Amino acid sequence: MRRLVFAFLLSVAIAPRCAVAQEENGEVRVSVVLNADGSRTVYETNPATHKTVTTTTGKDGKLREKIRWDLDESGRFLRGEVFGPKEQFRFILQNKYDASNRLIEETHLAKDQSVIGKIVFRYDAAGHQIGYSTYDGAGKLLGQTVAPSPSPAKRK
């Protein structure tokens, strides 16, 4: 009989709540994240096949989005097909990582593999994300965000 081991991670006020279950033989891993808006995201991962399915439902339990992911050998999300509430295809996600294992680029593709848009992430020297830039399918910059810098320490 397979036993499930549950680990409940309690969060600080703004972080989502998460519960993890994993079969002892490692075949399937299920993680549940309770999001701040009341929605829930379930991650079902099969390490043997390098696949994950994420399903997000609203507070009302209705399906919002489903992503079928291909993972790399390190378990990182490489490519995902995104579907809407009625299982209609939306777009494909492709992620790129740097040598430090940080997500540096997320590309959105149409079914025919044409680029819809791109998000490029920026990090500081310490490896903290400091912002990102969004681009359309032609590579035109649509916008940028910059993480707020910490306030300088007050002098006494």
N, C-alpha and C positions, 0 to 999 in steps of 0.2 A: 504494500500500500504506500502510495506516495504521500509524503507529508509536505505541507506548505508551511513555509516559515514566513511570518509576517513581521515587518518592522514598520513602526509608525514614526514618522518624523514630524515633530511639532515645530511650528514655524513662529517667527516673530510676527508682529502685527501685520506687516505689509507683505510678507512672503506667503506663497501658496502652501497649503497643507498637502502632504504627500504620504501615500501608503504603498509599500512594496511587498510583493509576494513572489517567491521564487521556489521552483521545485528543487529538491536537493540534488537531482541529477543534472540540473542546469539546462534542461530542455526548453523551458519557457519562463520568461520573466514578465511579470505584469506590474506596472507602476500606475498609480492613480494620483493625479494632481488636481486639487480643488483650487480653482482660480479665484482671484479677488472679486470678479464680477458674478460669482456664483455658478459659473460653468464648470464642467469637469472634463479633463483630458485623461484618457486611458492609453498607456503605451503597452503593447503586447510585442515582446521581442523574442525571437528564436535565434540564439547565437549560432547554432549549427548551420542555419541557412543564411545567416547575415541579413535578416529581414525584420522590420518593425512595422506595425500598423498603429497609427495614432488616431484616436477617435475623440472628437470634442463634441460634447452635448451641452445644451443650455440648461439653465435652472429648471426649465420645464421638462427636461429629459429628451428634448427633440435634438436630432442630429444637426450639428452645424457644419462639421467638416471632417473628412477622413483623409489621411495621408498614408500611402503605402511606400515605405522607405527601403532602400538598399543600403546596407552598412558596409564599411570597409573592415579590414582585419582588426582595427583598433576599436570597433564599435561606433565609429563616427557616422553621422548621417551624410551620405554621399549624394543620393538621388532619390527624389520622392515624387510620386504622382498625387496631385491634390484633387479631391473630389468634393462637391458641394453637398447640401442637405439631401438631395434626391439622387445621390451617387453620380451626378453629372460631372464629367471631367472639367476641371478648371485650368490647370497648368501643371508644368513639371518644374521641380526645384532641383538645382545642382549646386552643391556646396564645394568650396575649395578651402583648404587649411594650410597654414604656414608650418615651418619646421618646429615651431613651439606649440603645435596642436591648437592654434587659435583659428576660429572661423574668420576668413579674410574676405570671402566673396560668396554671395548667394545670387545665382542667376535664375530667372524665371523664363521658361520656354513654352511655346505653343506646342500643340500636338505634332506639328510638322518640324519641330526642333528650331524654329526661328526664335530669336531672342525677343522677349516682351519687355524685359527690364532687368536691372541689376542693382544690387546693394553691395557697396564696398565698405568694409569696416576698418576703423583706424584704432591703433593702440599706442599707448605711451611706452617709454623705455622699460617700465616695470611690468608691462603686459596687461594693463588695465584698459578696457575699451574706453576710448575718449570721443567716439562719435562715428558717424557713417554718412555716406553719400549715396543718393539714389539716382539712377540713370534710366532713360527710356530705351527702347529697342534699338535706336540709332546711335546710342552712346551719348546723347545730350544730357547734361546734368540737370536734374529736376529739383534737387534740394539737398541740403546738408543739415546734420544735427551735430551739436557739440555737447559733450557731457559737461555739466557744471563743474567748475574747479572748486576745490575746497576753500572755504573762507580763510584768509590769513589769520594767524593767531593774534589775539589782541595783546598789546603790550600793557604791562602793569606799571 
